[in-house]
Amino acid sequence: MTVLSCGACREPPVADGTPAPASVSVGAPSAPLLASEIEASGLRVRSGSIARSSLWGFSDLGIDLSRVRLEVVSAKRGALLPDLLPAGALAIVNGGYFEADFKPSTWLKSGGTELSPRRAARNGGVLAVAATRHYVGALAGLAFEPELAVQSFPLIVEPGGRPGIHRDDGRRAARTVACVVAGQLHFIIIAAPRGDGPTLYEADALLRKPAPDGFGCSAALNLDGGPSSGVVFGPGVSAKQRVPVAPVAYGIALAPR
């Protein structure tokens, strides 16, 4: 399990409006440094690094939903992410939170079928997709019936580009995030050595900043982090693999329509 996706992690961090301490800015991540950019069948992958005290890697997947469909691929007893990659898929990213027995912790829906029921939460949000429509935001704001839905927390960037994290708990982890950039759905993976990675407060700033200083997300939902966080690409996509070291309950596969 991960820093933020274990059976013991019952409640999300609270974005309560408390001002962040002045020390937050010390060692803050620098701007992403782009190393490669490729396009394949409606998927654009930008890969590079983010310098801090150590080097973090990132993969930014921009998705054209008119050419790419999303589906959940699950394993009842958990599996390594490469083993969940379907034949012919472009890529697979790790999904959201799960329990010690690998059951999803929150609402999960794929192909119009509900795999896990909705969960009431104080904060958080949902990634929802129906054909070419997508939504990243609070569950209460979802205005259509999704074919795919992943409920998670916290909502790092609230719709409109407003900060969703207002204090720093100091907990570092690799991150997998669903976000919206210029109206397009993206998955952003920030990879880091075990026990390192951006705090939620640092991730909020990095995701909200416009390019080239950040990723330019107008809304962003934390899916999972730590050793479960990663992305695996199919043989037709020559992008850098970021394979998580821990098994996951499910992944979100990206396949051509």
matplotlib code that plots the C-alpha trace (Angstrom):
import matplotlib.pyplot as plt

x = [0.0, 1.0, 1.5, -2.0, -3.8, -3.9, -6.7, -5.5, -5.9, -9.6, -9.9, -8.3, -6.0, -8.1, -7.7, -9.0, -7.7, -4.9, -2.0, 1.0, 4.1, 6.8, 9.2, 7.1, 9.0, 12.4, 13.5, 10.4, 10.3, 11.6, 10.0, 9.5, 12.4, 11.0, 13.2, 10.9, 7.5, 5.8, 2.3, 0.6, -3.1, -4.6, -2.2, 0.5, 3.2, 5.6, 8.4, 11.1, 12.4, 11.8, 14.9, 14.8, 17.2, 16.9, 15.7, 12.0, 10.7, 7.4, 5.1, 2.3, -0.3, -2.6, -5.7, -7.8, -11.0, -12.4, -9.6, -8.9, -11.2, -10.6, -11.4, -10.7, -8.6, -8.7, -7.2, -9.0, -5.8, -3.8, -1.2, 1.8, 0.8, 2.6, 0.5, -2.7, -1.8, -4.4, -3.2, -3.3, -3.6, -1.5, -0.8, -2.1, -1.8, -2.5, -6.0, -7.2, -7.3, -7.8, -8.0, -5.6, -7.7, -7.4, -11.0, -11.5, -12.0, -14.3, -16.7, -15.4, -17.3, -16.2, -18.1, -21.2, -20.9, -20.5, -17.6, -17.6, -20.3, -19.9, -18.4, -19.3, -16.2, -15.5, -13.4, -12.1, -13.6, -14.1, -12.7, -15.7, -15.8, -18.6, -17.6, -15.8, -17.0, -14.8, -15.0, -12.5, -14.0, -16.2, -18.7, -21.6, -20.7, -20.9, -23.6, -23.7, -23.9, -20.4, -19.3, -16.1, -15.8, -13.0, -13.6, -10.6, -9.0, -7.9, -8.9, -5.5, -6.6, -10.2, -12.1, -11.1, -7.5, -8.1, -5.7, -7.2, -4.4, -3.8, -1.3, 1.7, 1.7, 5.3, 4.4, 6.3, 5.3, 5.3, 1.9, -0.5, -3.0, -6.0, -6.2, -7.6, -5.2, -6.7, -10.0, -8.2, -8.0, -4.5, -2.8, 0.3, 2.7, 5.5, 7.9, 10.5, 12.8, 11.0, 9.9, 10.5, 8.3, 6.2, 4.1, 0.4, 1.1, 4.1, 2.0, -0.8, 1.6, 3.4, 0.1, -1.5, 1.4, 1.1, 3.7, 6.6, 6.8, 4.3, 1.6, -1.2, -4.0, -7.4, -8.5, -6.6, -7.5, -5.0, -5.5, -2.8, 0.9, 3.9, 5.1, 1.8, 2.2, 3.3, 2.6, 3.3, 3.2, 2.2, 4.8, 3.5, 4.4, 8.1, 7.9, 9.8, 8.2, 7.6, 6.8, 5.5, 7.2, 4.0, 1.0, -2.3, -5.9, -6.7, -5.3, -6.9, -6.1, -6.0, -6.8, -7.5, -11.2]
y = [0.0, 3.6, 6.6, 7.8, 4.6, 2.1, 0.7, 2.9, 6.1, 6.5, 10.3, 12.7, 15.5, 18.6, 21.7, 24.0, 27.4, 27.4, 29.5, 27.4, 28.0, 30.2, 27.3, 25.6, 27.4, 26.1, 23.5, 23.9, 22.2, 24.1, 24.2, 21.0, 20.3, 18.7, 15.9, 14.3, 14.7, 12.1, 11.6, 8.3, 7.6, 10.5, 10.4, 13.1, 12.2, 14.8, 13.4, 15.1, 15.9, 18.3, 19.4, 19.8, 18.4, 15.2, 14.6, 13.8, 12.5, 13.4, 12.0, 14.2, 12.4, 14.6, 12.6, 13.2, 11.5, 11.5, 9.0, 7.4, 5.5, 4.9, 1.7, 0.2, -3.0, -4.6, -7.5, -9.1, -9.9, -7.0, -7.0, -5.1, -2.4, -3.9, -7.1, -5.1, -3.5, -4.8, -6.0, -3.1, -0.4, 2.8, 3.1, 2.3, 4.4, 3.4, 4.0, 5.4, 4.2, 0.6, -1.4, -4.0, -6.7, -4.8, -3.7, -0.1, 2.3, 4.8, 5.0, 3.2, 2.8, 1.5, 0.8, 2.0, -0.7, 0.3, -1.6, 0.1, 2.4, 6.1, 7.2, 10.3, 12.4, 15.8, 16.8, 15.2, 14.8, 12.6, 12.0, 11.3, 10.5, 9.8, 9.5, 12.7, 14.5, 14.7, 16.2, 16.7, 18.3, 17.9, 15.1, 17.5, 19.3, 16.3, 17.1, 14.0, 10.2, 8.9, 5.8, 5.8, 7.4, 7.3, 9.0, 10.1, 12.8, 15.4, 17.8, 19.4, 22.2, 23.2, 24.1, 27.5, 27.0, 27.8, 26.2, 23.1, 22.7, 25.5, 24.0, 21.6, 18.4, 17.7, 14.2, 13.4, 10.9, 10.2, 11.4, 10.4, 13.1, 13.5, 17.1, 19.4, 21.6, 24.0, 22.0, 18.6, 15.7, 14.8, 12.3, 13.6, 11.3, 12.7, 9.9, 10.1, 7.8, 5.9, 8.2, 11.4, 13.4, 16.6, 17.3, 18.0, 21.7, 21.7, 19.6, 22.2, 25.0, 23.0, 21.9, 25.3, 27.3, 27.9, 26.4, 26.5, 27.0, 24.3, 22.1, 24.7, 22.6, 24.3, 21.4, 18.5, 15.4, 13.3, 9.6, 7.8, 8.1, 6.6, 3.1, 2.5, 5.6, 5.0, 4.6, 1.8, 2.3, -0.1, -1.3, 1.4, 4.3, 4.9, 7.0, 6.5, 3.8, 4.7, 1.3, 1.4, -1.0, -2.0, -4.0, -2.1, -3.0, -1.5, 0.7, 3.0, 1.9, 4.2, 2.4, 3.5, 3.9]
z = [0.0, -0.2, 1.9, 1.1, -0.1, 2.8, 4.8, 7.7, 5.7, 6.5, 6.1, 3.6, 4.6, 5.5, 3.4, 6.1, 5.1, 7.7, 6.2, 5.4, 7.5, 6.1, 5.9, 3.2, 0.4, 1.5, -1.1, -3.1, -6.5, -9.6, -12.9, -14.9, -17.4, -20.5, -21.9, -24.5, -26.1, -28.3, -29.8, -30.5, -31.4, -29.5, -26.6, -26.1, -23.5, -22.1, -20.0, -18.0, -14.5, -11.7, -9.7, -5.9, -3.3, -5.4, -8.9, -9.5, -12.8, -14.4, -17.1, -18.4, -20.5, -22.5, -23.7, -26.8, -25.7, -29.3, -30.0, -26.6, -24.3, -20.6, -18.7, -15.3, -15.1, -11.7, -9.9, -6.9, -5.1, -6.4, -9.2, -10.5, -12.9, -15.9, -15.5, -15.8, -19.1, -21.7, -25.1, -27.6, -24.8, -25.1, -21.4, -17.9, -14.8, -11.2, -9.9, -6.6, -3.0, -2.0, 1.2, 2.6, 0.8, -2.5, -2.5, -3.8, -1.0, -2.8, -5.8, -8.8, -12.1, -15.5, -18.7, -17.0, -14.3, -10.7, -9.2, -5.8, -4.2, -3.6, -0.3, 1.7, 2.4, 3.9, 1.0, -2.2, -5.7, -8.7, -12.1, -14.4, -18.1, -20.5, -24.2, -24.9, -21.8, -18.7, -15.2, -12.4, -9.3, -6.3, -6.4, -5.9, -9.1, -11.4, -13.9, -16.1, -15.7, -16.2, -17.9, -15.8, -12.4, -9.8, -6.5, -4.6, -2.3, -1.9, -4.6, -4.9, -7.3, -7.2, -10.5, -11.7, -10.7, -7.0, -4.4, -2.7, -0.2, 2.4, 4.7, 4.5, 6.6, 5.4, 4.1, 0.9, -1.8, -5.5, -6.9, -9.6, -10.5, -12.8, -14.0, -16.6, -18.7, -21.2, -21.3, -21.9, -19.5, -18.3, -16.1, -14.4, -12.6, -10.5, -9.7, -6.9, -4.8, -2.1, 0.6, -1.4, -3.7, -3.4, -0.4, -1.2, -0.7, -3.1, -5.6, -5.4, -6.4, -9.1, -10.7, -10.7, -12.1, -15.9, -18.2, -18.3, -14.6, -13.8, -15.4, -15.7, -14.2, -13.7, -11.6, -10.2, -8.2, -6.3, -7.2, -5.3, -4.4, -2.9, -4.2, -6.0, -8.2, -11.8, -15.5, -17.9, -21.7, -24.4, -27.0, -29.5, -27.2, -26.8, -23.6, -20.4, -18.2, -14.5, -13.0, -9.4, -6.9, -5.1, -6.4, -7.0, -6.8, -10.2, -13.0, -15.5, -19.0, -22.1, -25.3, -28.9, -29.8]

ax = plt.figure().add_subplot(projection="3d")
ax.plot(x, y, z, "-o")
ax.set_aspect("equal")
plt.show()
